[in-house]
Each structure stands twice: as C-alpha cells, then as structure tokens.
C-alpha cells in the first residue's frame, strides 16, 4: 500500500491509497461551502489528480455531515457590496473560475465517483453530478437550491441534470429547488447507488477500484468521447473512435494484452 496526503489544514484534502484518490472538501464548519480560496485549492487538487499516474480513479466527498452546501453566502454578499459598475464583471470573472473547476472534474481523464455523505445543494449538487457516477448515503439529499437565492444553476446543473433525469424532471427540480432524498434520487436516475453512511466511502473506493483496472489510456479516451456523445453526430463519433483507437493500438497495455492472450492460447493448444 502506498499513501500520500495533503496537510489537514487545507480546505481540500487529497489522500491517495492503492491507486484511488479521495478528494475531501474540508470546510465542515460551513458545510463545505466553496469560497474563492477553496476553489483555487480544488483546482490544484484536480490538476494533480489528472497528472499523477499513481491516481487511477478519484472519489469526491465532504468532511463532516455535509457533502457541499454550494457557494459561500459571505462571498455572495461581498460580490453584491462591490460598486454597482463592477458587480456584473466581478460575477462573470467568478463564474469563469467556477466553470473551470467543474469542467476540470467533469473532464478528469479518470473515473470519478461522488460519495455524497450529506447535503449536496446548489453548486454542491452540480459538482456531484459532474462526476461519472454518484453514490449517496441513504441519509443524504440533493437539491438545486439556486431558485431560493434568485439564481440559476451555474455550476453545470443545466447540462448534467437533464442528461440524468430527462428535461421535464430537471425543470421540476430546478424550478422548485426541493430536496431529493437519496432513495428518490436513485429512482429518478439522479444518482447511481445508495449505501449506509458508515459504508459509503469504503464502497465508493471499492467501486472506483473496479472501474479503474483497465488501460488508463483506453479509459481516458473512452471518457472523453462519451462526455460528448449526445452532442456528436454518428459520423463524428465514428471519426473520434477511429482516432482514439489508433492511439490505443500504440499503448503498452494493448501490446501486453495481445501477447498474453496469444501465449495463453498457445499453451492450451
């Protein structure tokens, strides 16, 4: 077993054990609400997870009783207190940083699982849905709370949620901002698995290990194409597949797999 950890004082922790990274949002006193400083640490952790070959899959969870309560309300107030002529541009700049972070998680070239240990609200819900898979504690709940702040989902929820639950259901959840308990979320397809709270992280790590056994190159290339599957025409998808497969032909994993299969066949013959 190998393990590396970030300092416990960080607002984002990254613990790596046996090829699985566990990224923990670490502001439990404010239910892991994301402010500017935390967003910067999140980006740095995701960049490391993307580049580090020792990390084959990533689990995202929250410290304390919540997964993530969304954006930090104090940050919202500071934005509103800026001079009137600066509010829009400051908000736009903050949006760019938020989208950078969510996009980095969505496009991470490795399997990702959100282990939703408690409330996932607003931006927290968006972040969970940006992962490849979502596993939630049976006591957890998710909600698109933006409407309660006079806002729209700005962390990817407009994109991710309809693809999981369909357009009409996504509208209902966004327009109402209501809480969706774990079992209902599972029935809707909003999440993929439910676990007992005490077993959530262990089961998410085990699932991440199952998903990341294969060729790292094939996984990354498959994910990159699948993330665009609904936007591509058939011809575009075939073209991307051809290019990706040409890359796979050159990998050590493919070469070793073919050699092992032929050796096994020869031994049986």
VENDA-V643174 format. One record per residue. N is the residue number from 1. PHI is phi as a letter, one per 40 degrees, with the letter a starting at -180 (NA if undefined). OMEGA is omega as a letter, one per 30 degrees, with the letter a starting at -180 (* if undefined). Layout:
# VENDA-V643174
N&PHI&OMEGA, N&PHI&OMEGA
This chain:
# VENDA-V643174
1&NA&l, 2&b&a, 3&a&l, 4&b&a, 5&b&l, 6&c&a, 7&d&a, 8&c&a, 9&c&a, 10&c&l, 11&c&l, 12&b&a, 13&b&l, 14&b&a, 15&b&a, 16&b&l, 17&a&l, 18&f&l, 19&g&a, 20&b&l, 21&c&l, 22&b&l, 23&c&a, 24&b&l, 25&c&a, 26&b&l, 27&b&a, 28&c&a, 29&c&l, 30&b&l, 31&f&l, 32&g&l, 33&c&a, 34&c&l, 35&b&a, 36&c&a, 37&c&l, 38&c&l, 39&c&l, 40&c&l, 41&c&l, 42&c&l, 43&c&l, 44&c&l, 45&c&l, 46&c&l, 47&c&l, 48&c&a, 49&c&a, 50&c&a, 51&c&a, 52&c&a, 53&c&l, 54&c&l, 55&c&a, 56&c&l, 57&a&a, 58&b&l, 59&b&l, 60&b&a, 61&a&a, 62&b&l, 63&c&l, 64&g&a, 65&c&a, 66&b&l, 67&c&l, 68&a&a, 69&c&l, 70&h&l, 71&c&a, 72&c&a, 73&c&l, 74&c&l, 75&c&l, 76&c&l, 77&c&l, 78&c&l, 79&c&a, 80&c&a, 81&c&l, 82&c&l, 83&d&a, 84&d&a, 85&c&a, 86&b&a, 87&d&a, 88&c&a, 89&c&l, 90&c&l, 91&c&l, 92&c&a, 93&c&l, 94&c&l, 95&d&l, 96&c&l, 97&c&l, 98&c&a, 99&c&l, 100&c&a, 101&c&a, 102&c&l, 103&c&l, 104&c&l, 105&c&a, 106&c&a, 107&c&l, 108&d&a, 109&c&a, 110&a&l, 111&c&l, 112&b&l, 113&b&l, 114&c&l, 115&b&a, 116&c&a, 117&c&a, 118&a&a, 119&c&l, 120&b&a, 121&b&l, 122&f&l, 123&d&l, 124&c&l, 125&c&l, 126&d&a, 127&c&l, 128&c&a, 129&c&l, 130&c&l, 131&c&l, 132&c&a, 133&b&l, 134&b&l, 135&b&a, 136&b&l, 137&c&a, 138&c&l, 139&c&a, 140&c&l, 141&a&l, 142&b&l, 143&a&l, 144&c&a, 145&c&a, 146&d&a, 147&d&a, 148&c&l, 149&b&a, 150&g&a, 151&b&l, 152&b&l, 153&d&a, 154&b&a, 155&b&l, 156&h&a, 157&c&l, 158&c&a, 159&c&a, 160&c&a, 161&c&l, 162&c&a, 163&c&l, 164&c&a, 165&b&a, 166&g&a, 167&c&a, 168&c&l, 169&c&l, 170&c&l, 171&c&a, 172&c&a, 173&c&a, 174&c&a, 175&c&a, 176&c&a, 177&g&a, 178&c&l, 179&c&l, 180&b&l, 181&c&a, 182&d&a, 183&c&l, 184&c&l, 185&d&l, 186&c&a, 187&c&a, 188&c&a, 189&g&l, 190&c&l, 191&b&a, 192&b&a, 193&a&l, 194&b&a, 195&b&l, 196&c&a, 197&d&a, 198&c&a, 199&b&a, 200&d&a, 201&c&l, 202&c&a, 203&c&l, 204&c&l, 205&c&l, 206&c&l, 207&c&l, 208&c&l, 209&c&l, 210&c&a, 211&c&a, 212&b&l, 213&c&a, 214&c&l, 215&d&l, 216&c&l, 217&c&a, 218&c&l, 219&c&a, 220&c&a, 221&c&l, 222&c&a, 223&c&a, 224&d&a, 225&c&a, 226&c&l, 227&c&l, 228&b&a, 229&d&a, 230&c&a, 231&c&a, 232&c&l, 233&c&l, 234&d&a, 235&c&l, 236&c&l, 237&c&l, 238&c&a, 239&c&l, 240&c&l, 241&c&l, 242&c&a, 243&c&a, 244&c&l, 245&c&l, 246&c&l, 247&c&a, 248&d&l, 249&d&a, 250&c&a, 251&c&l, 252&c&a, 253&c&l, 254&c&a, 255&c&a, 256&c&a, 257&c&l, 258&c&a, 259&c&a, 260&c&l, 261&c&a, 262&c&l, 263&c&l, 264&c&l, 265&c&l, 266&c&a, 267&c&l, 268&c&a, 269&c&*
